[in-house]
């Protein structure tokens, strides 16, 4: 259940964890940034507008997992063709998500919450699905540990809403623990071998 006190506790936990995470992972951040520059070129970070709490726009930051290779007409090649072996490793280990710790410090994200999706999806949501913006988006979430890209969009939205309706501090701890376990076990790789999730095309 969300109360002002519990949400403040969640924010305080996010701040402490993000600050400590940046301190502990600073050597890894430096090494990953160096290899991204070598394998993918500049810029090192992927920056994109996403809808956050109550649909407020913010820029999400990740390490780039793809090159900028283009076709003869100058258009970007499909994601699967631009994804490198190093990029797949970053995604499999979730190291590409580390820069989002800065989004947490800025108050734009939380450690746990519904993942921030693409801007073009906003007009496609129904009223119930729009409720996924009633909490800060997260680096990981209930949907991420229950299938990620291997479940349907309808299932993802239902899991996001279940999280919002049943949120507690201990649920966040459980999700963080299971996230670490799945990253260690590498269970979150898309079984279809796709570089990115399928696009949400709206409700039937």
N, C-alpha and C positions, 0 to 999 in steps of 0.2 A: 504494500500500500504506500502511495506517495504522500508524504507530508512535507511541509517546509523544512522541518528539522532533519528528516531523513535525506532529503535532496541536498541539503547543505553538507551533511556528512558524506554523501556520495561525491560531491564536488571537492571537498577537502581531501578525501582519499585519492581522487583523480590527480589533484595537484601534487600531492606528496609522491605518488607512484610515478608520475611523469617526470618530476624533477630528479628523483633517484634513478629512474630508468635512463635518463639522458646522461647522468654522471657515470653510471655503470657501463652503459653501452657506447660511450663516446669513442673508445678505440675501434669498436666494430663499425660505428657510423663512418669514421674516417676511412677505414679499409674498404667498406662497401662503396662509399662515394668515389674512391680512387678507381676501383674496378669498373664501376658504372661509366666513369669518364673514359676508361680505356676501351671497353667493349661496346658502349652505346653512344659515346660522344657527348657533346654538350646539347642541352643543359643536363645537369645531373639529376635534377628533380623534375618529376611530373607534377604539373599544377593544373587543377581543373575546378570549375565552379560546381558546387553541390548544394542541395537544399539541406539546411540544418534544422535546429529547433524551431517549431512553428513555421517551417518553410523558409526561414531567413537564409539568404545566400552566404556562402563562405567559400574560400579556396582551400581545397584539400591538397596535401603534399605527400608524395610518395617518391621512392627511388624509381627511376625509369627501368622498366624491364624489357623495353623494345627499342629497336633502332629507328631511325627516321628514313629508312629506305623507301624510295618512290618508284612508281612505274614509269614508263617512257613518257606518258602524258603529264607527269609531275604529281599525280595523286599518290597518296600513301598506299603501300601494299597492304593486303589483309593482315590482321593482327597475328595470325598463326605464322605468317612468313617473316614478320618483323621480330617475333619473339626469339631471343637467343637462348642457348643452353644455360648461360649464366642467369638470364632473366627468369627462366623456369625454376632455377634453384632458389632465387630470391623469393618467388611466389610460394614455392613449396615450403620454405622455412619461415615465411611471413616477414622476412627481413626488409622487404620493400615497404612495409607499413611503418617502420620505425620513425620516419619524419613526422608522422601523425601525432607523435608525442608533443610536438610544438603546437599543433591544433588544440590539444588538450589544455596546454598552458594558456592559450589565448581564449579559452572558454567556448570554443566552437565544437568540441567533441568530448566524449567520455571514453574511458577504457572499455566500457561495456554499453551496448545499446544497438538499436537497429542500424545496419550499415547505411551510410549516405549514398544514395543512388544518383542516377543521371538526371540532369535538369529536364530533359525532354519527357521524362516519365510523369512529371507532375500533372499535366492535364489528363492523363490516362487513369489515374487512381479514382476509385469510388470513395464515398465519404468514409467508409470504414477503413479502407487502406490508408487514407490520408492521416489517420490517427497515429501512424508510425512516426509522425513528426512531433508527437506530444512529449518526447524525451530527446535529449541530446543524442546525436548519432554516435556510434561506438567503433572502436578499432576492431573489436570482436563482438559477437552477440549470440543469442539463443539459436538463431537460424544458422549461424556459421558452424556451430558445433553439432548441428543436427542435419547436416547434408550439404550445406554451402551451395555449390553450383550443380549438385547432383539431384536436386529436388525441384519441383515446379515452382513457378512464381506464386501461385496461389498458396502453396505450402509455406513458402518463405514469409509471405505477408501474415499468414495465420500465426506462425511462430513469433514474428515480431510483435504482433498485437498481444499474444499470450504473455510475452515478456513484460510489456508495458502494464498489463492488467495484474500481473503477479510479481512485480518487481520487489526485491528486498536486497539488503546488503549481502546476505549470505548466498542469494542466488547469483549475484555478481561474482562472489568468490568462487562459487562452483563453476561458473562459465569460464573464468580466467584459468582455473586449474585444468579444466577439460581442454581448453584451447592449447595450453602448453603441452598437454599430453598428446593431443592430436598432431601438433607440429612436430613433436619428437618422433611420433610413430609415422608421420607423413601420411595421415589418413584423409587429409582434406584436399587431395589432388583430384581434379575433375576426372571422373572415370571415362568420359568421352574423349579425353585428350585435347580439349579445346583450350585455346589461349585465354579466352575471357568467357564470362557468362553469356548465355543467349540474351538477346534484347527482349525487354518486356514490350509486348505489342498491344497491351490493353486487355480489358475483360471481355469475355464472350457475351 
